[in-house]
Amino acid sequence: MGLALVVSLALLCGCTAERVPAPPRDRGVPAGGFRLVAFDSCAEALQQLKTAAKAYVGPWGFGPNGGIRTFDNGEQAGAPAAAKRADAGPGGNAPAPGDMAAGAAAPSYSGTNTHEAGVDEPDLVKTDGKRIVTVHRGKLYVIDPATRQLTGELKLAPGADGFGGAEDSLLLQGDRALVLLRERWAGIAKPAVPQGGGRPAPDGGFAPVPDDIVGPRLVMVDLSGAPKVIGEYRIDGNLVDARQVGMTVRVVVRSAPRLNLPYREQATDEQRTAANREIIDNATADDWLPRYEVTSGGRTSTGRVGCDRVRRPASYSGTSLVTVLSFDLGVATLGAGDPVTVIADGDTVYSNGPRLYVANDQRWRVLPMLTTRNVAPDPKDETTEIYQFDTSGADAPRYVAAASVPGWLINQYAMSEWDGHLRVATTSGRTWGNKPDSTSSVYVLRADGRSLTQVGKVTGLGKGERIHAVRFVGGTGYVVTFRQTDPLYTVDLRDPTAPKVSGELKINGYSAYLHPAGEGRLLGVGQEASDRGRVQGTQLSLFDVSDPTKPTRIAQYHVKQGHSEAEFDPHAFLYWPAERLVVVPLTVYGTGAVSSPGAVNDKKVAGSPGLPTNVAVALRVGDGGFTEVGTVDHTLRTGRPEHLAPIRRSLVVDGVLWTVSDAGLKATSLSTMKTLGWLRTA
């Protein structure tokens, strides 16, 4: 499979700039209409899928010029590293000041840093105040924060002790944990089993996909006593994301047809394309629709998404399907997931609770070629499709509407629903090369029957730059663009039909994540930069946005040569409103640095020479700026010189700061910053 991927990528890099065929239009949907409809029968579904895929396939398979599309744990091949999805954010940790109901008692523990309050997101560690549960390299650990003892351990994925592969995550509800395990090589949209079984092609083509289901495993664990598995679910494809509201979990999976499209050495491109179309002609519904497997009570049953569960947009290629699954953590079995499938792609998930949105763009088709050749994208390729589902009940999601907006999203924070309107921030145009022409926009959409209709927009933000961070707070949007300087735009969205830029702040560097801190304050985590745009290390910024027309930065905390996971994954960011405490992980290179324990700048470097220094830094946010509280490190003894394991997450339980790394968990007193306990999990 590795050889197949290497070969396909090599072919992709050497392809010409020939345009990818446009997906065929479904004539059953009116021109200009953007809605989902069902197929009349399974035979019709299969025939239309074949017709669409045959028009899209090339000599090498699906993708740019027939190149095979690859995925990396939900990210898009060929997308710039800076465009990685950062699926997480504030509302989470704990409600921000002003978000809590009047008179409500403040929680004594922090949760996962999430985009919307009340909508949980999968992460590598969870707590409910009574226990801390974390998953790492296929093992689940349960910790009692009161006694600071490891009370349970469960191996979920045999052979997953080594490095590599996608990261596992979990969701927690009462005495149940739902662990989401990603198969290591399920991160590739692979050629699938040819007709007649899993035999290699006679001409020595790509290795075929196994007959077994290869995709994410969902494992339900009972935590009422010693942790034990009470149910499992496996489905073809790749895990995109999941959301939890109360007992109900929605899981979004992307899959591809399981077709073996071998490379024929002694053939012309026309012959290869014809052979691939013949393989598509011989495919069955089982080759296209996701299969699943449910294990409960020692019994395993199998199934496949039914044709009646599949919906189609007006135009589609037939090469990708998105399935939304629903599970109830209040029952003892996972069931079949009540699947709903759309013939589309999906990369980004956003939910405010009653509604769930799945968005996809097609930059994977064009970016590898465009950036190499320094060619501007065709506006037709710069679109993001958004599908809206009603998730207000506990049953299967109900498709409501769809829309298409120009440009590409940076992450889920580029979407936010408020007062019945969806706000979407995108970047369009060329962001690379010597003469970038990109601009960014904010679009406002209203659900109108079975469509999402654009009712307002703001365009022309950050010319020649791209979006690095977005945050919508009520009727205000905050958009950060960057190339050499960092314009922070405030956008007035109170009138959805007439949004407007109300203020702008230009400073060096940029924020990659924005977090509302109440009382007209906004926190930013990103990179400081020189006047020429050269990044110079992690910076935290405190903005005063009480007057949207005049946003100002009132404080900055800069760590030279530093980088933080919170810059691209907001789950790594902790803001604890009760003490106005910010905690972020830091990796510092060179001698620029970090002492441990102690302060972070211009102090003696801890750790071994030549190795980066890894800590979590705790800062208190005051009216005038940041005050450093202290740092935490995780020393890893390996028989070689000691070094510090990167800290991944931070959480607060009853006045104790818990930090999590691949080496273990450390408990630190918030009042004294002294170590209270250490639990090794590596």
C-alpha positions as CSV (number, residue, x, y, z in Angstrom):
1,M,0.0,0.0,0.0
2,G,2.9,2.3,0.8
3,L,4.4,1.6,-2.6
4,A,1.0,2.4,-4.2
5,L,0.9,5.7,-2.4
6,V,4.4,6.6,-3.4
7,V,3.8,5.8,-7.0
8,S,0.5,7.7,-7.1
9,L,2.0,10.8,-5.5
10,A,4.9,10.7,-7.9
11,L,2.5,10.5,-10.8
12,L,0.5,13.3,-9.3
13,C,3.5,15.6,-9.0
14,G,4.5,15.0,-12.6
15,C,1.1,15.7,-14.1
16,T,0.3,18.5,-16.4
17,A,-2.1,21.4,-15.7
18,E,-5.0,19.8,-17.6
19,R,-8.2,20.6,-15.8
20,V,-10.2,18.0,-13.9
21,P,-13.5,17.2,-15.6
22,A,-16.4,18.9,-13.9
23,P,-18.7,16.5,-12.0
24,P,-21.7,15.6,-14.1
25,R,-25.0,17.4,-13.4
26,D,-27.9,15.4,-12.0
27,R,-30.7,16.3,-14.5
28,G,-33.3,15.4,-11.9
29,V,-32.5,18.6,-10.0
30,P,-33.4,21.9,-11.6
31,A,-30.4,23.9,-12.9
32,G,-29.2,26.4,-10.3
33,G,-30.9,24.3,-7.6
34,F,-28.7,23.2,-4.7
35,R,-30.6,20.7,-2.7
36,L,-30.4,17.0,-1.9
37,V,-32.8,14.4,-3.3
38,A,-33.1,10.7,-2.9
39,F,-32.7,8.1,-5.6
40,D,-35.8,6.3,-6.8
41,S,-34.2,2.8,-6.4
42,C,-30.9,1.1,-5.6
43,A,-30.5,0.3,-9.2
44,E,-30.8,3.9,-10.2
45,A,-28.4,5.0,-7.4
46,L,-25.8,2.5,-8.6
47,Q,-26.2,3.5,-12.3
48,Q,-25.9,7.2,-11.6
49,L,-22.9,6.7,-9.3
50,K,-21.2,4.7,-12.1
51,T,-22.0,7.4,-14.7
52,A,-20.6,10.1,-12.5
53,A,-17.5,8.2,-11.6
54,K,-16.7,7.2,-15.2
55,A,-16.8,10.8,-16.3
56,Y,-14.4,11.7,-13.5
57,V,-11.9,8.9,-13.6
58,G,-8.6,9.2,-15.5
59,P,-5.6,7.0,-16.4
60,W,-4.3,7.0,-12.8
61,G,-7.6,6.9,-10.9
62,F,-9.6,9.6,-9.3
63,G,-8.3,13.1,-8.5
64,P,-6.3,15.7,-10.4
65,N,-5.7,14.4,-13.9
66,G,-6.9,11.1,-12.7
67,G,-4.4,11.0,-9.8
68,I,-5.3,9.2,-6.6
69,R,-6.6,11.4,-3.8
70,T,-4.9,10.8,-0.5
71,F,-5.9,11.9,3.0
72,D,-3.9,12.4,6.2
73,N,-6.1,11.9,9.1
74,G,-8.9,14.1,7.8
75,E,-6.6,16.7,6.3
76,Q,-6.3,17.4,2.6
77,A,-3.3,16.3,0.6
78,G,-1.5,19.2,-0.9
79,A,-2.9,21.8,1.4
80,P,-0.3,24.1,3.0
81,A,0.7,23.1,6.5
82,A,-0.6,26.4,7.8
83,A,-4.1,25.5,6.5
84,K,-4.4,22.5,8.8
85,R,-7.8,22.2,10.4
86,A,-7.9,23.5,14.0
87,D,-11.1,21.9,15.1
88,A,-11.7,23.2,18.6
89,G,-12.1,26.4,20.6
90,P,-13.6,28.4,23.4
91,G,-17.1,28.0,24.8
92,G,-15.5,24.9,26.2
93,N,-12.9,24.8,29.0
94,A,-15.5,26.5,31.0
95,P,-18.2,29.1,30.1
96,A,-16.6,32.5,29.5
97,P,-17.7,35.3,31.7
98,G,-21.1,36.5,30.7
99,D,-22.0,33.1,29.1
100,M,-23.2,31.5,32.4
101,A,-26.7,31.9,33.5
102,A,-27.3,34.3,36.3
103,G,-26.8,32.7,39.7
104,A,-25.4,29.5,38.2
105,A,-22.5,28.1,40.3
106,A,-19.2,28.0,38.5
107,P,-18.0,24.5,37.7
108,S,-15.0,23.2,39.7
109,Y,-13.4,21.6,36.7
110,S,-12.6,22.6,33.1
111,G,-13.8,20.7,30.1
112,T,-12.4,20.4,26.6
113,N,-12.0,23.8,24.9
114,T,-14.8,23.7,22.4
115,H,-16.3,26.0,19.7
116,E,-19.8,26.2,21.2
117,A,-20.9,25.8,24.8
118,G,-22.8,22.6,25.3
119,V,-21.5,20.9,22.2
120,D,-18.6,18.7,23.1
121,E,-15.8,17.6,20.8
122,P,-13.6,14.5,20.8
123,D,-10.2,14.9,22.4
124,L,-7.4,12.9,23.9
125,V,-8.4,13.7,27.5
126,K,-11.8,14.3,29.3
127,T,-12.9,15.0,32.8
128,D,-16.3,15.3,34.6
129,G,-14.7,16.4,37.8
130,K,-14.9,12.9,39.4
131,R,-12.5,11.2,37.0
132,I,-10.0,12.0,34.3
133,V,-10.0,9.7,31.3
134,T,-7.3,9.8,28.6
135,V,-6.5,7.6,25.6
136,H,-3.0,7.2,24.2
137,R,-1.5,4.8,21.7
138,G,-4.5,2.4,21.9
139,K,-4.8,2.4,25.7
140,L,-7.4,4.1,27.9
141,Y,-6.4,5.3,31.4
142,V,-8.7,6.4,34.2
143,I,-7.4,8.7,37.0
144,D,-9.0,9.7,40.3
145,P,-8.1,13.4,40.6
146,A,-8.9,13.4,44.4
147,T,-6.4,10.7,45.3
148,R,-4.2,11.4,42.2
149,Q,-4.0,7.7,41.5
150,L,-4.4,5.6,38.3
151,T,-7.6,3.6,38.9
152,G,-8.1,1.8,35.6
153,E,-6.2,0.8,32.4
154,L,-7.6,-0.8,29.3
155,K,-5.9,-1.9,26.1
156,L,-8.2,-1.1,23.1
157,A,-5.9,-1.5,20.1
158,P,-3.4,-4.3,20.2
159,G,-0.1,-3.4,18.6
160,A,-0.7,0.3,18.8
161,D,2.0,0.9,21.3
162,G,4.5,2.3,18.8
163,F,4.7,5.7,17.2
164,G,2.8,6.7,14.0
165,G,-0.7,6.6,12.9
166,A,-3.6,9.0,13.7
167,E,-4.4,10.2,17.1
168,D,-7.1,8.6,19.1
169,S,-9.8,10.6,21.0
170,L,-12.8,10.1,23.2
171,L,-16.1,11.5,24.5
172,L,-17.4,11.1,28.0
173,Q,-20.9,10.9,29.4
174,G,-21.6,9.6,32.9
175,D,-20.1,6.1,33.3
176,R,-19.6,5.7,29.5
177,A,-16.7,6.7,27.3
178,L,-16.9,6.5,23.5
179,V,-13.4,6.1,22.2
180,L,-12.7,7.0,18.5
181,L,-9.8,4.9,17.2
182,R,-8.5,5.7,13.7
183,E,-6.9,2.9,11.8
184,R,-3.3,3.8,10.8
185,W,-3.6,3.1,7.1
186,A,-7.3,4.0,6.9
187,G,-6.0,7.6,6.4
188,I,-5.6,6.9,2.7
189,A,-8.3,6.8,0.1
190,K,-7.2,3.5,-1.2
191,P,-8.1,1.5,-4.3
192,A,-10.5,-1.1,-3.2
193,V,-11.2,-4.8,-3.8
194,P,-11.6,-5.7,-7.4
195,Q,-14.4,-7.8,-8.7
196,G,-14.0,-11.4,-7.7
197,G,-12.2,-10.8,-4.4
198,G,-9.0,-9.4,-3.0
199,R,-6.5,-10.6,-5.5
200,P,-3.8,-8.4,-6.9
201,A,-4.1,-7.2,-10.5
202,P,-2.4,-9.7,-12.9
203,D,-0.1,-6.9,-14.3
204,G,1.3,-6.1,-10.8
205,G,-0.8,-3.0,-10.1
206,F,-1.5,-1.5,-6.8
207,A,-2.1,-3.8,-3.8
208,P,-5.9,-4.3,-3.4
209,V,-7.8,-3.3,-0.3
210,P,-8.6,-6.2,2.0
211,D,-12.1,-7.6,2.1
212,D,-12.4,-6.7,5.8
213,I,-13.8,-3.3,6.8
214,V,-10.9,-0.8,7.2
215,G,-11.8,2.4,8.9
216,P,-12.5,4.0,12.3
217,R,-13.4,1.9,15.3
218,L,-15.8,3.3,17.9
219,V,-15.5,1.6,21.2
220,M,-17.9,2.1,24.1
221,V,-16.3,1.6,27.5
222,D,-18.1,1.1,30.8
223,L,-16.4,3.1,33.6
224,S,-18.7,2.2,36.5
225,G,-16.0,-0.3,37.8
226,A,-12.8,-1.5,36.2
227,P,-13.1,-0.2,32.6
228,K,-14.4,-2.7,30.1
229,V,-15.6,-2.7,26.5
230,I,-19.3,-3.1,26.1
231,G,-19.7,-2.4,22.4
232,E,-17.8,-1.7,19.2
233,Y,-18.6,-0.2,15.8
234,R,-16.5,-0.2,12.7
235,I,-17.2,1.4,9.3
236,D,-15.5,1.8,6.0
237,G,-13.8,5.2,5.5
238,N,-12.1,7.9,7.4
239,L,-13.2,9.7,10.6
240,V,-13.8,13.4,9.9
241,D,-15.0,14.5,13.3
242,A,-17.8,14.1,15.9
243,R,-20.0,16.2,18.2
244,Q,-21.8,15.4,21.4
245,V,-24.9,17.0,22.9
246,G,-26.1,15.3,26.1
247,M,-26.3,11.6,25.5
248,T,-26.3,11.9,21.7
249,V,-23.1,11.7,19.6
250,R,-23.0,12.5,15.9
251,V,-20.0,11.0,14.0
252,V,-19.1,12.1,10.5
253,V,-17.2,9.7,8.3
254,R,-15.9,10.1,4.7
255,S,-15.6,7.1,2.4
256,A,-14.6,6.3,-1.1
257,P,-15.7,3.5,-3.5
258,R,-13.7,0.4,-3.0
259,L,-12.4,0.0,-6.5
260,N,-9.0,-1.4,-7.5
261,L,-7.8,0.8,-10.3
262,P,-4.4,-0.7,-11.1
263,Y,-1.6,1.1,-13.0
264,R,-0.9,-0.7,-16.3
265,E,2.7,-0.1,-17.3
266,Q,2.3,-1.2,-20.9
267,A,-0.7,0.9,-21.9
268,T,-1.6,4.4,-23.2
269,D,-3.5,6.9,-21.1
270,E,-6.6,6.2,-23.2
271,Q,-6.3,2.5,-22.6
272,R,-5.8,3.0,-18.8
273,T,-8.8,5.3,-18.6
274,A,-10.9,2.8,-20.6
275,A,-9.9,0.0,-18.3
276,N,-10.7,2.0,-15.2
277,R,-14.2,2.8,-16.6
278,E,-14.7,-0.9,-17.3
279,I,-13.9,-1.7,-13.6
280,I,-16.4,1.0,-12.6
281,D,-19.0,-0.6,-14.9
282,N,-18.6,-4.0,-13.1
283,A,-18.9,-2.6,-9.6
284,T,-21.8,-3.3,-7.3
285,A,-23.5,-1.3,-4.6
286,D,-21.3,-3.2,-2.1
287,D,-18.3,-1.6,-3.7
288,W,-19.7,1.9,-3.3
289,L,-21.7,2.2,-0.1
290,P,-20.0,2.0,3.4
291,R,-20.1,-1.3,5.2
292,Y,-20.3,-1.4,9.0
293,E,-19.8,-4.0,11.7
294,V,-21.4,-4.0,15.2
295,T,-20.2,-6.0,18.1
296,S,-22.2,-6.3,21.3
297,G,-22.6,-9.0,24.0
298,G,-20.1,-11.2,22.2
299,R,-22.0,-11.2,19.0
300,T,-21.0,-9.4,15.7
301,S,-23.4,-8.3,13.0
302,T,-22.6,-6.7,9.7
303,G,-24.5,-4.4,7.4
304,R,-24.2,-1.7,4.7
305,V,-25.7,1.8,4.3
306,G,-28.9,1.3,2.4
307,C,-29.6,3.0,-0.9
308,D,-32.7,4.6,0.8
309,R,-30.3,6.4,3.2
310,V,-28.3,8.1,0.4
311,R,-29.0,11.6,-0.9
312,R,-27.4,13.4,-3.9
313,P,-26.7,17.1,-4.6
314,A,-27.3,18.5,-8.1
315,S,-23.7,17.8,-9.2
316,Y,-21.4,15.1,-7.9
317,S,-18.5,13.0,-9.0
318,G,-19.4,9.7,-7.2
319,T,-15.9,9.4,-5.8
320,S,-16.6,10.4,-2.2
321,L,-19.5,9.9,0.3
322,V,-20.1,11.5,3.7
323,T,-22.0,9.6,6.3
324,V,-23.4,11.0,9.5
325,L,-23.9,8.4,12.3
326,S,-25.9,8.8,15.5
327,F,-25.2,7.0,18.8
328,D,-26.9,7.1,22.2
329,L,-24.4,6.8,25.1
330,G,-27.3,6.1,27.5
331,V,-27.8,2.6,26.2
332,A,-25.5,-0.4,26.4
333,T,-25.0,-0.9,22.7
334,L,-23.9,1.3,19.8
335,G,-26.4,-0.1,17.3
336,A,-26.1,0.4,13.5
337,G,-25.6,4.2,13.8
338,D,-28.8,5.2,12.0
339,P,-26.7,6.4,9.0
340,V,-27.5,9.3,6.7
341,T,-25.2,9.5,3.6
342,V,-24.6,12.3,1.1
343,I,-22.7,11.8,-2.2
344,A,-20.3,14.6,-1.5
345,D,-17.0,15.3,0.2
346,G,-16.6,16.5,3.8
347,D,-13.6,18.1,5.6
348,T,-15.0,20.4,8.3
349,V,-17.7,19.9,10.9
350,Y,-19.5,22.6,12.9
351,S,-22.4,22.3,15.2
352,N,-24.2,24.6,17.6
353,G,-26.4,21.7,18.9
354,P,-29.7,21.9,17.1
355,R,-27.9,22.0,13.7
356,L,-24.9,20.3,12.3
357,Y,-23.0,21.5,9.3
358,V,-20.6,19.5,7.1
359,A,-18.5,21.6,4.7
360,N,-16.2,20.6,1.9
361,D,-14.0,22.3,-0.6
362,Q,-12.0,21.0,-3.5
363,R,-8.6,22.6,-3.0
364,W,-7.1,19.1,-2.9
365,R,-7.8,18.9,-6.6
366,V,-6.0,22.0,-7.6
367,L,-3.5,23.2,-5.0
368,P,-0.7,20.7,-5.7
369,M,-0.5,21.8,-9.3
370,L,-1.2,25.5,-8.8
371,T,1.4,26.1,-6.1
372,T,4.0,24.3,-8.1
373,R,3.3,26.2,-11.3
374,N,2.5,29.5,-9.5
375,V,-0.9,29.6,-11.2
376,A,-3.9,31.3,-9.9
377,P,-6.9,29.1,-9.2
378,D,-10.0,29.2,-11.3
379,P,-12.8,30.8,-9.3
380,K,-15.0,27.8,-10.1
381,D,-12.6,25.6,-8.2
382,E,-12.6,28.0,-5.2
383,T,-15.9,27.0,-3.6
384,T,-17.0,25.5,-0.4
385,E,-20.2,23.5,-0.2
386,I,-22.1,23.4,3.1
387,Y,-24.7,20.9,4.1
388,Q,-27.0,21.7,7.0
389,F,-28.6,18.9,9.1
390,D,-31.3,19.2,11.8
391,T,-29.9,17.5,14.9
392,S,-32.3,18.9,17.5
393,G,-33.7,15.5,18.3
394,A,-32.0,12.3,19.3
395,D,-32.9,10.4,16.2
396,A,-31.2,10.4,12.8
397,P,-30.2,13.9,11.5
398,R,-32.6,15.4,9.0
399,Y,-31.1,17.1,6.0
400,V,-32.4,20.7,5.8
401,A,-30.5,22.7,3.3
402,A,-27.2,23.3,1.4
403,A,-25.3,26.2,0.0
404,S,-22.1,27.1,-1.8
405,V,-19.9,30.0,-1.0
406,P,-16.8,31.3,-2.8
407,G,-13.4,30.6,-1.3
408,W,-12.0,28.1,1.2
409,L,-12.4,27.8,5.0
410,I,-9.5,27.8,7.5
411,N,-11.3,25.6,10.0
412,Q,-14.6,25.1,11.8
413,Y,-14.3,28.5,13.4
414,A,-14.9,30.0,10.0
415,M,-18.5,29.0,10.5
416,S,-21.0,30.2,13.2
417,E,-24.7,30.3,13.5
418,W,-26.4,33.2,15.3
419,D,-30.0,34.3,15.4
420,G,-31.0,31.9,12.5
421,H,-28.1,33.0,10.3
422,L,-24.9,31.1,9.3
423,R,-21.8,33.3,9.0
424,V,-19.0,31.9,6.9
425,A,-15.5,33.4,6.5
426,T,-13.4,32.3,3.4
427,T,-10.3,33.2,1.5
428,S,-10.2,33.3,-2.3
429,G,-7.4,33.8,-4.8
430,R,-3.7,33.0,-4.9
431,T,-2.0,33.2,-1.6
432,W,1.3,32.0,-2.9
433,G,4.0,33.3,-5.2
434,N,5.5,36.8,-5.6
435,K,2.2,38.5,-6.6
436,P,-0.6,37.1,-4.4
437,D,-4.0,38.4,-5.2
438,S,-6.1,36.8,-2.5
439,T,-8.8,38.5,-0.5
440,S,-11.1,37.3,2.3
441,S,-14.8,37.6,2.8
442,V,-17.6,37.0,5.3
443,Y,-20.9,35.7,4.0
444,V,-24.2,35.6,5.8
445,L,-26.7,32.8,4.9
446,R,-30.3,32.3,6.1
447,A,-32.1,29.0,6.0
448,D,-35.0,29.5,3.7
449,G,-37.0,26.3,3.1
450,R,-34.6,23.7,1.6
451,S,-31.8,26.2,0.8
452,L,-29.4,28.4,2.5
453,T,-29.7,31.8,0.9
454,Q,-27.0,34.5,1.0
455,V,-28.4,37.7,2.5
456,G,-25.3,39.7,3.1
457,K,-21.5,39.8,2.7
458,V,-18.3,41.7,3.4
459,T,-15.5,41.3,0.9
460,G,-12.0,42.7,0.2
461,L,-10.4,41.8,3.6
462,G,-6.6,41.4,3.7
463,K,-5.6,41.8,0.1
464,G,-2.8,39.5,-0.8
465,E,-3.2,37.7,2.6
466,R,-5.2,34.8,3.8
467,I,-7.2,34.1,7.0
468,H,-5.3,32.8,9.9
469,A,-8.0,33.0,12.6
470,V,-11.8,33.7,12.8
471,R,-14.0,34.1,15.8
472,F,-17.7,35.0,15.9
473,V,-19.0,36.3,19.2
474,G,-22.7,37.2,19.1
475,G,-23.2,39.9,16.5
476,T,-19.5,40.5,16.0
477,G,-17.0,38.7,13.9
478,Y,-13.2,38.9,14.4
479,V,-11.1,38.0,11.4
480,V,-7.2,37.8,11.3
481,T,-5.4,37.8,8.0
482,F,-1.7,37.8,7.5
483,R,1.2,37.9,5.1
484,Q,3.6,40.5,6.6
485,T,1.4,42.3,9.1
486,D,-1.6,41.2,11.1
487,P,-4.8,43.1,10.4
488,L,-7.4,42.2,13.0
489,Y,-10.8,43.1,11.5
490,T,-13.9,43.6,13.6
491,V,-17.1,42.9,11.5
492,D,-20.5,44.2,12.5
493,L,-23.0,41.4,11.8
494,R,-25.9,42.6,13.8
495,D,-27.8,43.4,10.6
496,P,-27.3,40.2,8.6
497,T,-28.4,41.9,5.4
498,A,-25.8,44.7,5.7
499,P,-22.7,43.4,7.5
500,K,-19.8,45.9,7.5
501,V,-16.2,46.2,8.8
502,S,-16.4,48.4,11.9
503,G,-12.7,48.5,12.9
504,E,-9.2,47.3,12.0
505,L,-5.9,46.9,13.9
506,K,-2.6,46.4,12.2
507,I,0.3,44.8,14.1
508,N,3.2,42.5,13.3
509,G,2.7,38.8,13.5
510,Y,-0.7,37.1,13.7
511,S,-3.1,35.2,15.9
512,A,-3.9,31.6,14.8
513,Y,-6.6,31.2,17.5
514,L,-8.9,33.7,19.1
515,H,-10.7,33.2,22.4
516,P,-13.2,35.6,24.0
517,A,-12.2,36.4,27.6
518,G,-15.3,38.5,28.6
519,E,-15.6,42.2,29.5
520,G,-14.6,43.3,26.0
521,R,-11.4,41.3,25.9
522,L,-10.1,38.9,23.3
523,L,-7.1,36.5,23.6
524,G,-5.0,35.6,20.7
525,V,-2.4,32.8,20.3
526,G,-0.1,32.9,17.3
527,Q,3.3,34.0,16.1
528,E,5.2,37.3,16.4
529,A,6.8,38.4,13.1
530,S,9.3,41.0,11.8
531,D,8.3,43.9,9.6
532,R,8.9,41.6,6.6
533,G,6.6,38.9,7.9
534,R,9.3,36.5,9.2
535,V,7.9,34.6,12.2
536,Q,9.8,35.0,15.5
537,G,8.2,32.8,18.1
538,T,4.9,32.2,19.9
539,Q,3.0,35.3,21.1
540,L,-0.1,35.7,23.2
541,S,-2.0,38.9,22.7
542,L,-4.6,40.6,24.8
543,F,-7.0,42.7,22.7
544,D,-9.4,45.3,24.0
545,V,-12.5,45.1,21.7
546,S,-14.9,46.9,23.9
547,D,-15.1,49.5,21.2
548,P,-15.4,47.5,17.9
549,T,-14.5,50.6,15.9
550,K,-11.1,50.9,17.7
551,P,-9.7,47.5,18.6
552,T,-6.4,47.7,20.4
553,R,-3.7,45.3,21.7
554,I,-3.1,46.1,25.4
555,A,-0.6,43.4,26.1
556,Q,1.7,40.9,24.5
557,Y,3.6,37.9,25.8
558,H,6.4,36.7,23.4
559,V,8.6,33.6,23.6
560,K,11.4,33.7,21.1
561,Q,11.8,30.6,18.9
562,G,8.7,29.2,20.5
563,H,5.8,27.2,19.0
564,S,2.6,26.0,20.6
565,E,0.2,23.3,19.6
566,A,-2.5,25.7,20.6
567,E,-1.7,27.7,17.4
568,F,-3.2,24.9,15.2
569,D,-5.3,22.9,17.7
570,P,-7.3,25.0,20.2
571,H,-8.0,21.8,22.2
572,A,-4.5,22.5,23.6
573,F,-5.6,26.0,24.9
574,L,-7.0,26.4,28.4
575,Y,-8.7,29.5,29.7
576,W,-9.9,29.2,33.3
577,P,-12.2,32.2,33.9
578,A,-12.5,31.7,37.7
579,E,-8.8,32.8,38.0
580,R,-8.4,34.5,34.6
581,L,-5.8,31.9,33.9
582,V,-4.4,31.0,30.5
583,V,-2.3,27.8,30.0
584,V,-0.7,26.9,26.7
585,P,2.0,24.3,25.8
586,L,5.3,25.6,24.4
587,T,8.1,24.0,22.5
588,V,11.2,26.3,22.5
589,Y,14.2,25.7,20.2
590,G,17.7,26.9,20.7
591,T,18.7,29.0,23.7
592,G,15.9,31.4,23.5
593,A,14.2,30.0,26.2
594,V,12.5,28.3,28.9
595,S,13.6,27.5,32.4
596,S,11.9,24.7,34.4
597,P,10.5,25.6,36.7
598,G,10.8,29.3,36.5
599,A,10.1,31.9,33.9
600,V,10.1,31.7,30.2
601,N,12.3,34.3,28.5
602,D,16.0,35.1,28.9
603,K,16.5,32.5,31.6
604,K,18.7,29.4,31.9
605,V,17.5,26.6,29.5
606,A,16.5,23.3,31.2
607,G,16.9,19.9,29.5
608,S,19.6,18.4,27.4
609,P,21.7,20.4,24.9
610,G,20.5,20.2,21.3
611,L,17.0,19.2,22.4
612,P,13.9,21.5,22.4
613,T,12.5,22.6,25.7
614,N,8.9,21.6,26.3
615,V,6.7,23.2,29.0
616,A,3.3,24.5,29.7
617,V,3.3,28.1,30.7
618,A,0.6,29.5,33.0
619,L,-0.3,33.2,32.7
620,R,-2.8,35.3,34.6
621,V,-4.7,37.9,32.6
622,G,-5.1,41.2,34.3
623,D,-6.6,44.5,33.2
624,G,-3.1,45.7,32.1
625,G,-1.7,42.5,30.7
626,F,-0.1,39.1,31.5
627,T,1.5,38.0,34.7
628,E,3.5,34.8,34.5
629,V,2.4,32.3,37.2
630,G,4.9,29.6,36.4
631,T,5.7,26.7,34.1
632,V,5.3,22.9,34.2
633,D,7.4,20.3,32.5
634,H,7.2,16.5,32.1
635,T,10.7,15.0,32.5
636,L,11.0,11.8,30.6
637,R,13.8,9.4,31.7
638,T,14.7,7.0,28.9
639,G,18.2,5.7,29.9
640,R,19.6,8.4,27.7
641,P,20.0,12.1,28.7
642,E,16.8,13.3,30.3
643,H,14.5,15.4,28.1
644,L,11.1,16.9,28.4
645,A,8.1,15.3,26.9
646,P,5.8,17.8,25.0
647,I,2.8,18.7,27.0
648,R,-0.4,18.3,25.0
649,R,-3.3,19.4,27.2
650,S,-4.1,21.2,30.4
651,L,-7.2,21.0,32.7
652,V,-8.3,22.2,36.1
653,V,-10.0,20.0,38.7
654,D,-10.7,21.5,42.2
655,G,-7.8,24.0,42.2
656,V,-5.3,21.6,40.7
657,L,-3.8,22.1,37.3
658,W,-3.4,18.8,35.4
659,T,-1.1,18.6,32.4
660,V,-1.1,15.7,30.0
661,S,1.7,14.5,27.7
662,D,2.6,11.3,25.9
663,A,4.7,10.5,29.0
664,G,2.0,10.9,31.6
665,L,-0.1,13.3,33.8
666,K,1.2,15.7,36.3
667,A,-0.8,17.4,39.1
668,T,0.3,21.0,40.0
669,S,-1.1,23.3,42.7
670,L,-2.6,26.4,41.2
671,S,-1.8,28.4,44.2
672,T,1.9,27.5,44.6
673,M,2.7,25.8,41.2
674,K,4.3,23.0,43.2
675,T,4.1,19.4,41.9
676,L,1.5,17.4,43.8
677,G,1.7,14.1,41.8
678,W,3.0,12.4,38.7
679,L,1.4,9.4,36.9
680,R,3.4,7.8,34.2
681,T,1.5,6.3,31.2
682,A,4.4,5.9,28.7
